């Protein structure tokens, strides 16, 4: 399996999330180090815009057994949980979340290493 030439930095879709007390389905987006969500895809109004470089991530599990990831941003006083029915969906979102937490310099360094690995295999 060939390594990817670019890190995955964006993802969007319907997720089950908990921001305050209730679990609800929302349209979430991770792009350019930021997490945001809307009530649905067609709604232009963002409910939140978290800088993931300043947040902590933790994996967990809901009472119903579904895997989840908790996003905690002390600076913005926000805690959001994202839950997924499939582990494969969780892993896709976790990959993007982990990459979004990295600084731009770290991302450039990792992309250069990937390019060098591909060049040496050719």
N, CA, C and O atoms as CSV, one atom per row, in Angstrom:
chain,resi,resn,atom,element,x,y,z
A,1,UNK,N,N,0.841,-1.186,0.000
A,1,UNK,CA,C,0.000,0.000,0.000
A,1,UNK,C,C,0.885,1.248,0.000
A,1,UNK,O,O,1.756,1.398,0.856
A,2,UNK,N,N,0.660,2.121,-0.946
A,2,UNK,CA,C,1.438,3.345,-1.057
A,2,UNK,C,C,0.981,4.368,-0.017
A,2,UNK,O,O,-0.216,4.498,0.237
A,3,UNK,N,N,1.935,5.104,0.593
A,3,UNK,CA,C,1.527,6.148,1.531
A,3,UNK,C,C,0.851,7.295,0.796
A,3,UNK,O,O,1.165,7.578,-0.360
A,4,UNK,N,N,-0.060,7.937,1.464
A,4,UNK,CA,C,-0.747,9.083,0.872
A,4,UNK,C,C,0.240,10.227,0.701
A,4,UNK,O,O,1.135,10.410,1.526
A,5,UNK,N,N,0.078,10.996,-0.371
A,5,UNK,CA,C,0.997,12.106,-0.603
A,5,UNK,C,C,0.597,13.338,0.202
A,5,UNK,O,O,1.438,14.204,0.442
A,6,UNK,N,N,-0.626,13.438,0.613
A,6,UNK,CA,C,-1.097,14.572,1.393
A,6,UNK,C,C,-1.856,14.072,2.624
A,6,UNK,O,O,-2.521,13.037,2.584
A,7,UNK,N,N,-1.743,14.813,3.690
A,7,UNK,CA,C,-2.519,14.493,4.882
A,7,UNK,C,C,-3.971,14.898,4.646
A,7,UNK,O,O,-4.239,15.907,3.994
A,8,UNK,N,N,-4.895,14.121,5.170
A,8,UNK,CA,C,-6.312,14.451,5.050
A,8,UNK,C,C,-6.627,15.572,6.033
A,8,UNK,O,O,-6.481,15.407,7.244
A,9,UNK,N,N,-7.060,16.712,5.504
A,9,UNK,CA,C,-7.259,17.901,6.334
A,9,UNK,C,C,-8.706,18.362,6.416
A,9,UNK,O,O,-9.010,19.317,7.132
A,10,UNK,N,N,-9.602,17.700,5.695
A,10,UNK,CA,C,-10.993,18.162,5.709
A,10,UNK,C,C,-11.936,16.963,5.651
A,10,UNK,O,O,-11.650,15.939,5.031
A,11,UNK,N,N,-13.057,17.136,6.317
A,11,UNK,CA,C,-14.118,16.130,6.292
A,11,UNK,C,C,-15.415,16.839,6.657
A,11,UNK,O,O,-15.407,17.831,7.385
A,12,UNK,N,N,-16.511,16.332,6.153
A,12,UNK,CA,C,-17.807,16.899,6.517
A,12,UNK,C,C,-18.868,15.828,6.390
A,12,UNK,O,O,-18.713,14.864,5.640
A,13,UNK,N,N,-19.941,16.005,7.128
A,13,UNK,CA,C,-21.046,15.068,7.061
A,13,UNK,C,C,-21.901,15.110,8.314
A,13,UNK,O,O,-21.645,15.876,9.242
A,14,UNK,N,N,-22.919,14.269,8.315
A,14,UNK,CA,C,-23.840,14.190,9.447
A,14,UNK,C,C,-23.182,13.367,10.551
A,14,UNK,O,O,-22.698,12.260,10.317
A,15,UNK,N,N,-23.174,13.930,11.756
A,15,UNK,CA,C,-22.652,13.222,12.928
A,15,UNK,C,C,-23.668,13.325,14.057
A,15,UNK,O,O,-24.509,14.224,14.077
A,16,UNK,N,N,-23.575,12.403,14.981
A,16,UNK,CA,C,-24.358,12.505,16.208
A,16,UNK,C,C,-23.465,13.207,17.211
A,16,UNK,O,O,-22.362,12.742,17.498
A,17,UNK,N,N,-23.934,14.319,17.742
A,17,UNK,CA,C,-23.087,15.092,18.648
A,17,UNK,C,C,-23.837,15.541,19.895
A,17,UNK,O,O,-25.064,15.644,19.924
A,18,UNK,N,N,-23.042,15.801,20.911
A,18,UNK,CA,C,-23.582,16.292,22.176
A,18,UNK,C,C,-22.778,17.530,22.555
A,18,UNK,O,O,-21.563,17.464,22.741
A,19,UNK,N,N,-23.469,18.649,22.665
A,19,UNK,CA,C,-22.790,19.890,23.056
A,19,UNK,C,C,-23.174,20.286,24.468
A,19,UNK,O,O,-22.303,20.664,25.253
A,20,UNK,N,N,-24.385,20.215,24.798
A,20,UNK,CA,C,-24.834,20.527,26.147
A,20,UNK,C,C,-25.308,19.235,26.806
A,20,UNK,O,O,-24.497,18.474,27.334
A,21,UNK,N,N,-26.590,18.987,26.780
A,21,UNK,CA,C,-27.109,17.785,27.434
A,21,UNK,C,C,-27.600,16.709,26.487
A,21,UNK,O,O,-27.667,15.537,26.858
A,22,UNK,N,N,-27.941,17.091,25.277
A,22,UNK,CA,C,-28.660,16.166,24.406
A,22,UNK,C,C,-27.827,15.726,23.203
A,22,UNK,O,O,-27.018,16.485,22.670
A,23,UNK,N,N,-28.049,14.487,22.798
A,23,UNK,CA,C,-27.452,13.962,21.583
A,23,UNK,C,C,-28.363,14.321,20.420
A,23,UNK,O,O,-29.558,14.024,20.440
A,24,UNK,N,N,-27.783,14.969,19.395
A,24,UNK,CA,C,-28.546,15.371,18.213
A,24,UNK,C,C,-27.709,15.127,16.955
A,24,UNK,O,O,-26.481,15.068,17.014
A,25,UNK,N,N,-28.390,14.988,15.828
A,25,UNK,CA,C,-27.681,14.863,14.548
A,25,UNK,C,C,-27.474,16.264,13.982
A,25,UNK,O,O,-28.396,17.078,13.937
A,26,UNK,N,N,-26.242,16.525,13.552
A,26,UNK,CA,C,-25.887,17.819,12.985
A,26,UNK,C,C,-24.934,17.617,11.811
A,26,UNK,O,O,-24.304,16.569,11.674
A,27,UNK,N,N,-24.845,18.635,10.976
A,27,UNK,CA,C,-23.914,18.622,9.850
A,27,UNK,C,C,-22.617,19.279,10.322
A,27,UNK,O,O,-22.587,20.482,10.578
A,28,UNK,N,N,-21.556,18.496,10.437
A,28,UNK,CA,C,-20.286,18.986,10.967
A,28,UNK,C,C,-19.246,19.091,9.858
A,28,UNK,O,O,-19.284,18.358,8.870
A,29,UNK,N,N,-18.311,20.031,10.052
A,29,UNK,CA,C,-17.236,20.262,9.080
A,29,UNK,C,C,-15.934,20.474,9.846
A,29,UNK,O,O,-15.886,21.201,10.838
A,30,UNK,N,N,-14.882,19.823,9.360
A,30,UNK,CA,C,-13.527,20.119,9.831
A,30,UNK,C,C,-12.752,20.559,8.610
A,30,UNK,O,O,-12.643,19.820,7.631
A,31,UNK,N,N,-12.212,21.771,8.669
A,31,UNK,CA,C,-11.456,22.323,7.552
A,31,UNK,C,C,-10.497,23.386,8.068
A,31,UNK,O,O,-10.873,24.233,8.878
A,32,UNK,N,N,-9.259,23.336,7.594
A,32,UNK,CA,C,-8.255,24.351,7.929
A,32,UNK,C,C,-8.120,24.566,9.434
A,32,UNK,O,O,-8.147,25.705,9.899
A,33,UNK,N,N,-7.979,23.507,10.185
A,33,UNK,CA,C,-7.771,23.530,11.637
A,33,UNK,C,C,-9.020,23.877,12.446
A,33,UNK,O,O,-8.930,24.001,13.667
A,34,UNK,N,N,-10.174,24.035,11.813
A,34,UNK,CA,C,-11.368,24.468,12.533
A,34,UNK,C,C,-12.494,23.436,12.441
A,34,UNK,O,O,-12.708,22.813,11.401
A,35,UNK,N,N,-13.204,23.275,13.553
A,35,UNK,CA,C,-14.399,22.444,13.625
A,35,UNK,C,C,-15.601,23.362,13.709
A,35,UNK,O,O,-15.620,24.290,14.518
A,36,UNK,N,N,-16.596,23.114,12.886
A,36,UNK,CA,C,-17.845,23.876,12.959
A,36,UNK,C,C,-18.998,22.932,12.668
A,36,UNK,O,O,-18.797,21.829,12.159
A,37,UNK,N,N,-20.196,23.368,12.992
A,37,UNK,CA,C,-21.375,22.575,12.661
A,37,UNK,C,C,-22.563,23.482,12.423
A,37,UNK,O,O,-22.586,24.644,12.828
A,38,UNK,N,N,-23.546,22.910,11.753
A,38,UNK,CA,C,-24.811,23.581,11.455
A,38,UNK,C,C,-25.940,22.620,11.758
A,38,UNK,O,O,-25.717,21.422,11.934
A,39,UNK,N,N,-27.132,23.136,11.819
A,39,UNK,CA,C,-28.292,22.262,12.036
A,39,UNK,C,C,-28.399,21.252,10.889
A,39,UNK,O,O,-28.657,20.071,11.125
A,40,UNK,N,N,-28.202,21.714,9.646
A,40,UNK,CA,C,-28.214,20.819,8.484
A,40,UNK,C,C,-27.322,21.429,7.404
A,40,UNK,O,O,-26.864,22.564,7.531
A,41,UNK,N,N,-27.085,20.669,6.353
A,41,UNK,CA,C,-26.165,21.112,5.304
A,41,UNK,C,C,-26.602,22.420,4.645
A,41,UNK,O,O,-25.758,23.256,4.320
A,42,UNK,N,N,-27.885,22.606,4.445
A,42,UNK,CA,C,-28.397,23.784,3.776
A,42,UNK,C,C,-28.386,25.048,4.617
A,42,UNK,O,O,-28.545,26.146,4.083
A,43,UNK,N,N,-28.203,24.913,5.914
A,43,UNK,CA,C,-28.216,26.060,6.814
A,43,UNK,C,C,-26.859,26.752,6.764
A,43,UNK,O,O,-25.835,26.113,7.005
A,44,UNK,N,N,-26.834,28.037,6.457
A,44,UNK,CA,C,-25.570,28.777,6.329
A,44,UNK,C,C,-25.010,29.216,7.677
A,44,UNK,O,O,-23.819,29.507,7.780
A,45,UNK,N,N,-25.847,29.270,8.708
A,45,UNK,CA,C,-25.408,29.785,10.001
A,45,UNK,C,C,-24.586,28.746,10.769
A,45,UNK,O,O,-25.085,27.672,11.103
A,46,UNK,N,N,-23.315,29.080,11.047
A,46,UNK,CA,C,-22.458,28.216,11.846
A,46,UNK,C,C,-22.832,28.340,13.314
A,46,UNK,O,O,-23.086,29.438,13.809
A,47,UNK,N,N,-22.863,27.213,14.004
A,47,UNK,CA,C,-23.182,27.228,15.427
A,47,UNK,C,C,-21.929,27.435,16.271
A,47,UNK,O,O,-22.010,27.961,17.381
A,48,UNK,N,N,-20.779,27.028,15.758
A,48,UNK,CA,C,-19.541,27.145,16.518
A,48,UNK,C,C,-18.375,27.091,15.548
A,48,UNK,O,O,-18.515,26.553,14.450
A,49,UNK,N,N,-17.248,27.628,15.923
A,49,UNK,CA,C,-16.048,27.582,15.093
A,49,UNK,C,C,-14.852,27.410,16.029
A,49,UNK,O,O,-14.292,28.391,16.517
A,50,UNK,N,N,-14.466,26.154,16.277
A,50,UNK,CA,C,-13.398,25.856,17.230
A,50,UNK,C,C,-12.059,25.699,16.526
A,50,UNK,O,O,-11.965,24.991,15.523
A,51,UNK,N,N,-11.023,26.352,17.041
A,51,UNK,CA,C,-9.664,26.163,16.550
A,51,UNK,C,C,-9.125,24.886,17.191
A,51,UNK,O,O,-8.797,24.873,18.377
A,52,UNK,N,N,-9.036,23.820,16.411
A,52,UNK,CA,C,-8.654,22.514,16.947
A,52,UNK,C,C,-7.212,22.463,17.437
A,52,UNK,O,O,-6.863,21.578,18.218
A,53,UNK,N,N,-6.368,23.390,16.997
A,53,UNK,CA,C,-4.983,23.424,17.477
A,53,UNK,C,C,-4.924,23.770,18.959
A,53,UNK,O,O,-3.911,23.534,19.617
A,54,UNK,N,N,-6.012,24.330,19.482
A,54,UNK,CA,C,-6.067,24.726,20.890
A,54,UNK,C,C,-6.970,23.811,21.708
A,54,UNK,O,O,-7.310,24.133,22.846
A,55,UNK,N,N,-7.359,22.680,21.142
A,55,UNK,CA,C,-8.282,21.753,21.801
A,55,UNK,C,C,-7.592,20.437,22.138
A,55,UNK,O,O,-6.540,20.106,21.590
A,56,UNK,N,N,-8.207,19.702,23.046
A,56,UNK,CA,C,-7.750,18.360,23.398
A,56,UNK,C,C,-8.765,17.360,22.862
A,56,UNK,O,O,-9.966,17.628,22.833
A,57,UNK,N,N,-8.260,16.192,22.436
A,57,UNK,CA,C,-9.114,15.124,21.940
A,57,UNK,C,C,-8.990,13.916,22.848
A,57,UNK,O,O,-7.914,13.619,23.366
A,58,UNK,N,N,-10.105,13.223,23.035
A,58,UNK,CA,C,-10.089,11.997,23.834
A,58,UNK,C,C,-11.102,11.027,23.251
A,58,UNK,O,O,-12.246,11.394,22.982
A,59,UNK,N,N,-10.670,9.782,23.057
A,59,UNK,CA,C,-11.596,8.742,22.590
A,59,UNK,C,C,-12.356,8.168,23.767
A,59,UNK,O,O,-11.855,8.126,24.890
A,60,UNK,N,N,-13.558,7.731,23.498
A,60,UNK,CA,C,-14.371,7.128,24.541
A,60,UNK,C,C,-15.458,6.272,23.934
A,60,UNK,O,O,-15.398,5.885,22.766
A,61,UNK,N,N,-16.461,5.983,24.761
A,61,UNK,CA,C,-17.573,5.149,24.312
A,61,UNK,C,C,-18.843,5.615,25.008
A,61,UNK,O,O,-18.850,5.888,26.208
A,62,UNK,N,N,-19.916,5.699,24.230
A,62,UNK,CA,C,-21.213,6.067,24.801
A,62,UNK,C,C,-21.792,4.890,25.562
A,62,UNK,O,O,-21.327,3.759,25.427
A,63,UNK,N,N,-22.809,5.166,26.361
A,63,UNK,CA,C,-23.499,4.106,27.111
A,63,UNK,C,C,-24.108,3.068,26.179
A,63,UNK,O,O,-24.242,1.901,26.549
A,64,UNK,N,N,-24.482,3.491,24.959
A,64,UNK,CA,C,-25.072,2.544,24.003
A,64,UNK,C,C,-24.006,1.716,23.278
A,64,UNK,O,O,-24.336,0.885,22.432
A,65,UNK,N,N,-22.733,1.941,23.604
A,65,UNK,CA,C,-21.642,1.170,23.019
A,65,UNK,C,C,-20.980,1.813,21.812
A,65,UNK,O,O,-19.911,1.368,21.393
A,66,UNK,N,N,-21.591,2.854,21.240
A,66,UNK,CA,C,-20.996,3.511,20.081
A,66,UNK,C,C,-19.725,4.263,20.471
A,66,UNK,O,O,-19.668,4.891,21.528
A,67,UNK,N,N,-18.702,4.195,19.610
A,67,UNK,CA,C,-17.468,4.935,19.902
A,67,UNK,C,C,-17.698,6.434,19.760
A,67,UNK,O,O,-18.563,6.877,19.005
A,68,UNK,N,N,-16.908,7.202,20.499
A,68,UNK,CA,C,-17.015,8.650,20.412
A,68,UNK,C,C,-15.655,9.295,20.572
A,68,UNK,O,O,-14.690,8.663,21.001
A,69,UNK,N,N,-15.601,10.564,20.217
A,69,UNK,CA,C,-14.427,11.390,20.467
A,69,UNK,C,C,-14.924,12.667,21.132
A,69,UNK,O,O,-15.907,13.270,20.700
A,70,UNK,N,N,-14.225,13.065,22.192
A,70,UNK,CA,C,-14.560,14.299,22.899
A,70,UNK,C,C,-13.566,15.380,22.491
A,70,UNK,O,O,-12.357,15.149,22.461
A,71,UNK,N,N,-14.086,16.551,22.180
A,71,UNK,CA,C,-13.276,17.712,21.838
A,71,UNK,C,C,-13.457,18.717,22.969
A,71,UNK,O,O,-14.567,19.188,23.218
A,72,UNK,N,N,-12.371,19.042,23.646
A,72,UNK,CA,C,-12.436,19.990,24.760
A,72,UNK,C,C,-11.532,21.178,24.459
A,72,UNK,O,O,-10.335,21.019,24.223
A,73,UNK,N,N,-12.121,22.371,24.471
A,73,UNK,CA,C,-11.380,23.608,24.224
A,73,UNK,C,C,-11.561,24.514,25.434
A,73,UNK,O,O,-12.572,25.203,25.567
A,74,UNK,N,N,-10.572,24.499,26.302
A,74,UNK,CA,C,-10.680,25.296,27.526
A,74,UNK,C,C,-10.728,26.786,27.225
A,74,UNK,O,O,-11.463,27.529,27.875
A,75,UNK,N,N,-9.941,27.231,26.232
A,75,UNK,CA,C,-9.887,28.653,25.900
A,75,UNK,C,C,-11.265,29.180,25.473
A,75,UNK,O,O,-11.638,30.298,25.827
A,76,UNK,N,N,-12.003,28.388,24.728
A,76,UNK,CA,C,-13.334,28.791,24.273
A,76,UNK,C,C,-14.437,28.241,25.170
A,76,UNK,O,O,-15.620,28.449,24.901
A,77,UNK,N,N,-14.056,27.546,26.226
A,77,UNK,CA,C,-15.001,26.973,27.183
A,77,UNK,C,C,-16.058,26.116,26.484
A,77,UNK,O,O,-17.259,26.283,26.696
A,78,UNK,N,N,-15.580,25.202,25.652
A,78,UNK,CA,C,-16.472,24.323,24.901
A,78,UNK,C,C,-16.070,22.874,25.073
A,78,UNK,O,O,-14.886,22.542,25.120
A,79,UNK,N,N,-17.071,22.018,25.167
A,79,UNK,CA,C,-16.855,20.578,25.159
A,79,UNK,C,C,-17.928,19.956,24.279
A,79,UNK,O,O,-19.124,20.120,24.516
A,80,UNK,N,N,-17.471,19.238,23.256
A,80,UNK,CA,C,-18.370,18.611,22.295
A,80,UNK,C,C,-17.979,17.148,22.169
A,80,UNK,O,O,-16.796,16.812,22.124
A,81,UNK,N,N,-18.975,16.289,22.113
A,81,UNK,CA,C,-18.735,14.865,21.873
A,81,UNK,C,C,-19.341,14.499,20.531
A,81,UNK,O,O,-20.466,14.887,20.216
A,82,UNK,N,N,-18.583,13.745,19.744
A,82,UNK,CA,C,-19.059,13.237,18.462
A,82,UNK,C,C,-19.147,11.731,18.564
A,82,UNK,O,O,-18.187,11.079,18.974
A,83,UNK,N,N,-20.278,11.171,18.197
A,83,UNK,CA,C,-20.488,9.736,18.289
A,83,UNK,C,C,-20.725,9.156,16.899
A,83,UNK,O,O,-21.301,9.807,16.028
A,84,UNK,N,N,-20.269,7.918,16.710
A,84,UNK,CA,C,-20.364,7.266,15.408
A,84,UNK,C,C,-20.870,5.848,15.588
A,84,UNK,O,O,-20.509,5.172,16.551
A,85,UNK,N,N,-21.702,5.399,14.664
A,85,UNK,CA,C,-22.208,4.033,14.726
A,85,UNK,C,C,-21.151,3.037,14.268
A,85,UNK,O,O,-21.141,1.893,14.723
A,86,UNK,N,N,-20.264,3.460,13.373
A,86,UNK,CA,C,-19.236,2.572,12.838
A,86,UNK,C,C,-17.852,3.052,13.247
A,86,UNK,O,O,-17.570,4.250,13.220
A,87,UNK,N,N,-16.999,2.124,13.621
A,87,UNK,CA,C,-15.621,2.450,13.990
A,87,UNK,C,C,-14.882,3.043,12.787
A,87,UNK,O,O,-14.014,3.901,12.954
A,88,UNK,N,N,-15.220,2.593,11.583
A,88,UNK,CA,C,-14.557,3.141,10.391
A,88,UNK,C,C,-14.848,4.631,10.231
A,88,UNK,O,O,-13.969,5.397,9.839
A,89,UNK,N,N,-16.079,5.042,10.533
A,89,UNK,CA,C,-16.413,6.474,10.477
A,89,UNK,C,C,-15.643,7.240,11.553
A,89,UNK,O,O,-15.110,8.318,11.286
A,90,UNK,N,N,-15.584,6.695,12.750
A,90,UNK,CA,C,-14.819,7.323,13.831
A,90,UNK,C,C,-13.374,7.509,13.399
A,90,UNK,O,O,-12.804,8.583,13.593
A,91,UNK,N,N,-12.777,6.484,12.819
A,91,UNK,CA,C,-11.373,6.562,12.421
A,91,UNK,C,C,-11.124,7.620,11.357
A,91,UNK,O,O,-10.094,8.293,11.386
A,92,UNK,N,N,-12.060,7.778,10.409
A,92,UNK,CA,C,-11.926,8.828,9.393
A,92,UNK,C,C,-11.905,10.206,10.050
A,92,UNK,O,O,-11.050,11.039,9.745
A,93,UNK,N,N,-12.857,10.434,10.955
A,93,UNK,CA,C,-12.937,11.729,11.631
A,93,UNK,C,C,-11.733,11.942,12.550
A,93,UNK,O,O,-11.213,13.053,12.641
A,94,UNK,N,N,-11.290,10.884,13.230
A,94,UNK,CA,C,-10.122,11.014,14.109
A,94,UNK,C,C,-8.868,11.391,13.332
A,94,UNK,O,O,-8.066,12.200,13.799
A,95,UNK,N,N,-8.695,10.808,12.152
A,95,UNK,CA,C,-7.528,11.144,11.329
A,95,UNK,C,C,-7.515,12.634,11.004
A,95,UNK,O,O,-6.488,13.298,11.142
A,96,UNK,N,N,-8.657,13.149,10.574
A,96,UNK,CA,C,-8.738,14.562,10.227
A,96,UNK,C,C,-8.585,15.438,11.475
A,96,UNK,O,O,-7.900,16.460,11.433
A,97,UNK,N,N,-9.211,15.047,12.573
A,97,UNK,CA,C,-9.065,15.806,13.822
A,97,UNK,C,C,-7.603,15.879,14.252
A,97,UNK,O,O,-7.118,16.945,14.631
A,98,UNK,N,N,-6.903,14.750,14.195
A,98,UNK,CA,C,-5.495,14.719,14.601
A,98,UNK,C,C,-4.651,15.612,13.696
A,98,UNK,O,O,-3.780,16.334,14.180
A,99,UNK,N,N,-4.899,15.570,12.396
A,99,UNK,CA,C,-4.151,16.424,11.470
A,99,UNK,C,C,-4.497,17.893,11.673
A,99,UNK,O,O,-3.623,18.754,11.568
A,100,UNK,N,N,-5.757,18.188,11.961
A,100,UNK,CA,C,-6.188,19.573,12.151
A,100,UNK,C,C,-5.579,20.195,13.402
A,100,UNK,O,O,-5.458,21.417,13.492
A,101,UNK,N,N,-5.199,19.369,14.358
A,101,UNK,CA,C,-4.582,19.874,15.586
A,101,UNK,C,C,-3.133,20.316,15.377
A,101,UNK,O,O,-2.591,21.070,16.185
A,102,UNK,N,N,-2.510,19.853,14.305
A,102,UNK,CA,C,-1.099,20.151,14.065
A,102,UNK,C,C,-0.924,21.565,13.527
A,102,UNK,O,O,-1.800,22.105,12.853
A,103,UNK,N,N,0.228,22.150,13.842
A,103,UNK,CA,C,0.545,23.468,13.309
A,103,UNK,C,C,0.881,23.341,11.831
A,103,UNK,O,O,1.172,22.246,11.349
A,104,UNK,N,N,0.840,24.444,11.119
A,104,UNK,CA,C,1.165,24.429,9.694
A,104,UNK,C,C,2.599,23.961,9.453
A,104,UNK,O,O,2.854,23.239,8.489
A,105,UNK,N,N,3.540,24.359,10.311
A,105,UNK,CA,C,4.938,23.942,10.154
A,105,UNK,C,C,5.061,22.420,10.294
A,105,UNK,O,O,5.785,21.791,9.522
A,106,UNK,N,N,4.378,21.833,11.249
A,106,UNK,CA,C,4.409,20.381,11.450
A,106,UNK,C,C,3.803,19.654,10.251
A,106,UNK,O,O,4.319,18.620,9.826
A,107,UNK,N,N,2.723,20.185,9.709
A,107,UNK,CA,C,2.097,19.577,8.537
A,107,UNK,C,C,3.026,19.616,7.326
A,107,UNK,O,O,3.122,18.635,6.590
A,108,UNK,N,N,3.709,20.738,7.114
A,108,UNK,CA,C,4.644,20.850,6.000
A,108,UNK,C,C,5.787,19.850,6.155
A,108,UNK,O,O,6.219,19.235,5.180
A,109,UNK,N,N,6.266,19.694,7.370
A,109,UNK,CA,C,7.342,18.737,7.643
A,109,UNK,C,C,6.893,17.307,7.321
A,109,UNK,O,O,7.627,16.560,6.674
A,110,UNK,N,N,5.708,16.930,7.762
A,110,UNK,CA,C,5.195,15.577,7.507
A,110,UNK,C,C,4.924,15.344,6.026
A,110,UNK,O,O,5.182,14.252,5.520
A,111,UNK,N,N,4.408,16.354,5.319
A,111,UNK,CA,C,4.173,16.209,3.881
A,111,UNK,C,C,5.486,16.036,3.127
A,111,UNK,O,O,5.558,15.257,2.176
A,112,UNK,N,N,6.533,16.765,3.550
A,112,UNK,CA,C,7.836,16.626,2.906
A,112,UNK,C,C,8.386,15.223,3.133
A,112,UNK,O,O,8.935,14.626,2.208
A,113,UNK,N,N,8.251,14.686,4.336
A,113,UNK,CA,C,8.708,13.322,4.612
A,113,UNK,C,C,7.966,12.312,3.740
A,113,UNK,O,O,8.579,11.378,3.222
A,114,UNK,N,N,6.680,12.483,3.576
A,114,UNK,CA,C,5.896,11.578,2.720
A,114,UNK,C,C,6.379,11.644,1.273
A,114,UNK,O,O,6.539,10.616,0.615
A,115,UNK,N,N,6.609,12.865,0.786
A,115,UNK,CA,C,7.090,13.042,-0.588
A,115,UNK,C,C,8.461,12.378,-0.767
A,115,UNK,O,O,8.716,11.737,-1.787
A,116,UNK,N,N,9.339,12.537,0.230
A,116,UNK,CA,C,10.675,11.926,0.171
A,116,UNK,C,C,10.571,10.406,0.153
A,116,UNK,O,O,11.313,9.743,-0.571
A,117,UNK,N,N,9.650,9.843,0.949
A,117,UNK,CA,C,9.479,8.389,0.969
A,117,UNK,C,C,9.019,7.884,-0.394
A,117,UNK,O,O,9.499,6.856,-0.872
A,118,UNK,N,N,8.110,8.589,-1.007
A,118,UNK,CA,C,7.602,8.183,-2.321
A,118,UNK,C,C,8.708,8.302,-3.368
A,118,UNK,O,O,8.839,7.430,-4.226
A,119,UNK,N,N,9.496,9.362,-3.306
A,119,UNK,CA,C,10.580,9.570,-4.268
A,119,UNK,C,C,11.633,8.465,-4.160
A,119,UNK,O,O,12.173,8.033,-5.179
A,120,UNK,N,N,11.932,8.004,-2.951
A,120,UNK,CA,C,12.952,6.959,-2.790
A,120,UNK,C,C,12.452,5.598,-3.256
A,120,UNK,O,O,13.263,4.733,-3.586
A,121,UNK,N,N,11.155,5.388,-3.293
A,121,UNK,CA,C,10.586,4.126,-3.777
A,121,UNK,C,C,10.549,4.065,-5.302
A,121,UNK,O,O,10.497,2.984,-5.888
A,122,UNK,N,N,10.575,5.230,-5.932
A,122,UNK,CA,C,10.463,5.277,-7.395
A,122,UNK,C,C,11.762,4.915,-8.071
A,122,UNK,O,O,11.836,4.906,-9.300
